[in-house]
């Protein structure tokens, strides 16, 4: 998913002309945007390097994909550093909340666009008769035969720790369909933010419960199923069900609260401008 300064916004002085929009403009600061680009380039570049090591035979499928999964899990925590850096810079809490929220929403949507949605489209067709990690590894020669076959490495990556990726598990597949909803909600939020709508953060407040519920079902359906689809040992199980998933459970709670405060602040300003309750 391409991210540009024009899409997320650069830091600009707060306008004094009230007619420019009903809510205060909030845009991703230039420093946060630069940090996000560097942070993303480092970790996604690392995934590319791991894919190259696999393609040229320097790493096997499980090692390359597990390292990639650890890297993306760390990358999804980038908003925490944005928050820490913003506090040190003395930025206002609402502007800082907005920066962190936008970094998280775009990061989450990027994983949807780069993995979940391609997986949803391709996995029913390309994954057949795969019941074990050895079955996936047996396709190594195919993945290395042509650079264009590396799409298989990408969409099968999570199968190194969770076989639901490749065995057409209906619960897994159904939950991943929320990817389309998430991407649409991020785009709509960006649209409302550009219009300076006082209801823009309502998208965040209303949507924060979905990833929490989906992650709970994703994790505990496997726990209650006796870990039947876990491909490796305890470290791999933790990677599949904890390290790659806690972000989707904990972070939406935080942003739901912050989104509520941002929404309330927008509505208060809107009421004052419209002559309502101050």
MARVOKE-197869 format. One record per residue (C-alpha): x, y negated, z negated; residue in one letter. Coordinates in steps of 0.5 Angstrom, whole numbers, plus 500, padded with zeros to 3 digits. Example, Ala and Ser with C-alpha at 12.3 -4.5 7.8 and 13.67 -1.06 7.14 Angstrom:
! MARVOKE-197869
525509484a527502486s
***
This chain:
! MARVOKE-197869
500500500x503494502x504488497x506481499x506474495x500472499x496478497x498477489x499470489x505466487x506462481x503455482x501449478x494449475x490444480x486438477x480438482x475442479x471443485x476448488x473453484x468455479x474459474x481457473x486460478x490465476x496468480x501473479x507469477x513468482x518472477x513477475x512478483x520479484x521483478x515488481x518488488x525490485x522495480x518498485x524498490x528502485x524508483x520509490x527508493x529514488x523518490x526517498x533519496x530525492x526527498x533526503x537531498x531536499x531535506x538536507x539542502x542539496x536540492x530545491x523544492x522544484x528540482x527534487x519534486x519534478x525528478x520524483x514525478x518523472x521517476x514515478x511516471x516511469x515506474x508506472x510503466x513497469x507492466x510493459x517490461x513484465x509483458x516483454x519478459x513473459x513473452x520471452x519466457x513463453x507464458x500463456x497469453x491469459x496468464x501474462x495478461x493477468x500478471x500485467x493487469x495485476x501489476x498495473x492495478x496495484x501500482x495505480x492503487x499505490x499512488x492512490x494510497x501514498x499520494x491522492x488519498x493523503x492529499x484529499x484529506x490534508x490539502x483542504x487544511x494545510x494549504x492556505x493562501x497558495x497561488x504561485x510556485x513561489x508561495x510553495x517554495x516559501x514553506x521550504x524552511x518549514x519542510x526542512x525544520x523537522x523530518x515529520x514536516x516532509x509530509x508537506x513536501x510529499x503532498x505539495x510535490x505536484x504543485x511544482x508543475x500544477x498549482x491546482x494541487x494547492x489552490x483548492x481547484x474544485x475540478x481537481x479535487x472532485x476528480x481525485x475522489x475517484x481514488x477511493x473507488x479505485x482502491x476499493x475496486x482493486x481490493x474487491x478484484x483481489x477478493x474475487x480472484x482469490x475466490x476464483x470467481x468467473x466474474x472477477x474481470x468484470x471489475x476491470x471491464x466496468x472500471x476501465x472507463x473511469x480513469x480515461x474520462x477523469x484524465x480527459x477532464x483533468x487535462x482538457x479542463x486546464x487546456x481550455x482554461x488557458x493553462x492558468x494553473x501551470x507553474x512553469x514552462x512547456x516542459x513542466x506543462x508536459x510533465x503535468x498534463x502528458x508524462x504523468x497522465x498518459x498512463x491513466x488514459x492509454x493503459x486502461x484502454x489496453x486492460x479493458x480489452x484484455x480484461x474482456x478477453x479474460x472475462x470471456x475465457x472465464x465465462x466459457x470455462x464456467x459454462x462448460x462446467x455448468x453444462x452450458x454452451x461450450x
***
